[in-house]
Amino acid sequence: MQLILTQYLEQSTDTIERRVATAVPSALNAAADRIDAVATAPRGEARPHGVVLRGVDVLDGAEVDWNGEAGLTTVRVRVPWTVADGSCGHKLLAANRFAQVFSTETGA
């Protein structure tokens, strides 16, 4: 099962790809701060039109991808989810904060 957060940005995929190297660590740090967790070398491992998140335990292995056309890009954050993840809400809070900061920094 996955939690999927979707944003639509008025940016080209090229612009997002140029900004992803700084946006991912910043967004992971913000997510860690949101749940009082530690971010250890927050980063994204590149893959075509996306990254796999590393460095914040609760979001480790989550995937971010983007696809766009005509200046409108869809950004999806896919977070592995289990029934137990809903019990304390930390993963949802962290994922939400990550997606918010990532979209702000790549879409600005």
Summary of the structure (lengths in Angstrom):
residues: 108
radius of gyration: 13.0
end to end distance: 31.1
largest distance: 40.5
contacts: 334
relative contact order: 0.29
helix: 44%
strand: 31%
